[in-house]
Amino acid sequence: MIRSSVNNIRSSLLQKSYRCLFSRPTTGVVGRRCFSSSTIKQEQEHYDVTIVGGGVVGLTMAKLLQEQCPSYSVAILERGSGFVSSSASVAEGEKEEIPSPRSYALSPKSLKLLQDAFPGELNNKRLANYNSMQVWEGSSPAMLVFSHLDLEEESKYLGTCVEDSFLVQNLWSYLQEKEDRNISLLTNTSLKDLDVKNDRVTLSITNDGQKDSVNNDNRCDTLSTDLLIAADGAGSPIRSQLGIPFHGFEYGRTAITFTVEVNEHFLGNSRAYQRFLENGPIALLPTYSKNHFVVVWSTTPQHAKEIKSMDQTDLVQVLNDTLQRGPERIDPLFERENTSSLMNNLAYGIDRVLDTVHYGMGMRHWSDDDAKFVAPPSISKVVTQRFAFPLSCKVVPTFRYQQCVALIGDAAHTVHPLAGQGLNLGLDDVDNLISVIRKSHDAGMDPGIFLDEYQRNRQRRIPAMVGGIHAIHSLFENKSTPLLHGKSIGLSLINQVTPLRRQLAKIATGM
């Protein structure tokens, strides 16, 4: 009986291995020939892995599957055409190409993942590598400067800013050209419904532009898959249809972003800047053009509306007034009356001691050119449209559904942009999930068989990262005078104690 059971298990594994080694879409075409609205057939197709969402996270996942799990057939479903122009929407009268404000700040780890996945595709001329970042508060004398020296020795940069459109366009083009490989690109395709049964997912999809001959509606077709990967954004239809909660809250804040032209600056575009204000942080991020930076301003919805409708001249003045101001003195810790009482004298003495501590700690590193405060480049004009989006902090309680659905990127978590970790967390999902799927592939099993490992890893890491980013936001949002004094001393201490600063930098960049 034992030998019979062993033989049954061995037979089952061999069948799965045979299927993984030789399975391909039963209809449909691989690679470039699937890159049109006319290629989805009426017959049901089957793929080992199907990815819904053709953004940076979904495309990177597809490329790594193609490379590391070559016997798996893979499909990408994307509602759009798969191509995005790399140029920004330019203000009237501008002719030259201008960096798009829809950009990301990539950590060295994320950039390496992308460059390894798409060798030669990420042209260095479009990457803005910066080696330091300056952080200070609107009502505090303290500041913090991170540099690439705070990371591992092999890190040449602290981070890299790159446009979303540039990434998406290059990643799509790369996959489209690999027409002899195991990826089908199903564009102009929307998910209508899904059904999970026996660890297999059946998808009902509509193909925009392909009409049904009977009712003239977009024709609905079906395909099945062993593993469905939801990379379909914060409003994920897959997450909603599976009934997976999205726990968290809205910040009641709006981020507004746009590209500005700056005057010449001695640091060029080698430093990023972030100042914490009463209603949220404002960041000035470098681009591949030394004459342009991207502004990301998190503030109240009402203030965001005012910024969006503000006259060009007035907005430039507001931006320069906000960003050119350096660290400031904190209000006294104690309110004092105009008397010479003992308590007033004691309060005065404590405030003087605190001033000495604040400014003494702040000035200790001013002799170091790489660590001292530097006023950001002055802004001369706004050169693109102003885009706004609401901010939220949300995370799913589970990153997989049974053994056949995995959630990655914004479909699984959203964070405040103050730490620039949105895309970095999504690419970290990809990095972890591909290692789990590769184990299944190498063992000749279904791709989702080890999803519990992905679940455990994400549940350890993501809530901690999301919670840490929210804690930073809450800390700087609180403007009580005692807390301001405590934050000022804490920031100055981190700035001066190298091991503390380096540890914080490594955590922030995912290294």
C-alpha positions, 0 to 999 in steps of 0.5 A: 500500500505504501509503494502504491501511494508513493507511485501515485504521488510520483505519477501526479508530480510527473503529470504536473511536470509534463504539463508545466514543461509543454503547456502553452495557450491552446489558442491565441498567439504568443508575443507580438502577434497577440498585441491587438484587439483582434487576437482573442478567440471565441474558444477558451484559452488557458495560461499557467499565469495571468497578470491583470494590469500593464503598469510597471509592477505587472510588466516587471512581473511578466518579464521575470516570469518569462526569464525565470519560469520559461515553461510557464505560459503567461498572459498580460491583460491591459485595458489600454493599448500598452503604449504611453507617450513619454513626454509630459503635457506641456504648458502652452507655448513650450516646444521642448520635451519636458520631464513628466511630473508623474514620476517615481523615486526608486530605491537602488534595490528597485532600480537594480531589479528593473535594470536586471529584468530589462537589460539595456532598456532603461536609458541612463539619459532619462534617469535622474540619480541623486546622491543626497536628500535634505529633510527639514521642518517648517517650524524647527531648527533641525534638519536631516541629510541622507547620502549614498554613503549611508547605504551599502558601499556598492551604492553609487546613488541614494535614489533615482527619479524616473518618469512613469511613462518612460518606464511603461513605454520601454517595458511594453516595447521590450515585451512586444519584441519577444514574439518567440517567447512565452508571453501573450499581450492582451491589450484593450481588454477588460476583466468582466467577471471571474470564477474560482473553482478547484484552484483554477480561475476562469476569467470573463473578459471583454475586448474593446473594439471587438463587437458581438454580431448579435447585440453589437456589445463588446464581445465577451470571451473567457480564459482560464489560469492556474495563477491570477496575479492582481496588479490592477491598482488601488481600485482593484476589480479583482480584489473587489470581486473576491471580497478581500477587504482593503483596511485603512483610511483616507488621509483627508489630504491631496497630493498635487504634482507638476514640473517646474523650471529652476535657475542654475544651482551649484548642486545641480540635480544631485540632491532631493529636498523635502520640507514638512509643513503644517498641512503636509510635506512638499518635495522637490525631486530632480529629473534627468534635465538639470533645468527641471525638478518635480514638485510633489505637495501634500496638503488639504484638498482645499489648499490643493484646489487653490494651488491648482488654480493659482496664477503662474506668477503667484504660484512661483512666488509661493513655491519659492517662499516655501522652499527657500526658507531654512530651519526656524526657531521653535516657539518657547516651551513655556509661556511667561508673564512679564514678571520677575517671578521665580517660575518665569525665570526658571522657564526662561532658563529652560528655554535658553538651554533648549535653544543652546541644545537645538542650535548647538546640535544643528551647527556641529555638522555645518562644517561638512559640505555634504551635511549642511543645509543648502537652499534648494534651487529657486523656481522660475516657472511652472511648465506642466499641468498640475495633477492631483490625487487623494492620499490613503493608507490601506493594506489587505489582510491577505495577499493571496486567495486560496492557491490561485490568486496573488495581489501585488502593488497598489492592489495590495497596499497604498501609502503616503508619498512622503517616503517615496515608497509606493512603487518600491513596495510594489517591486518588492512584492514582485521580487518576493513573489517571483522567488515563490513561483520559481520554486513551483516551476523548478519542482514541476508544480502549479505556479501557486502551490507555494503562495503561503510563503508569499503570504507570510513574507508580505504579512511580516514586511508590508504592515511594518513598512506601511505603519512606519510611513504612517507613523512618520506622517503622524509625527510631523503632522503633530505641531504641539510645542513640546513635541516640536522640541523633542522632534528637533533634538531627535532629528539632530541626533540622528543626523549626527550619529552615523550608525543611526542615520545609516540604519534609517537610510537603509530601512527607507530604501529597502536595503 
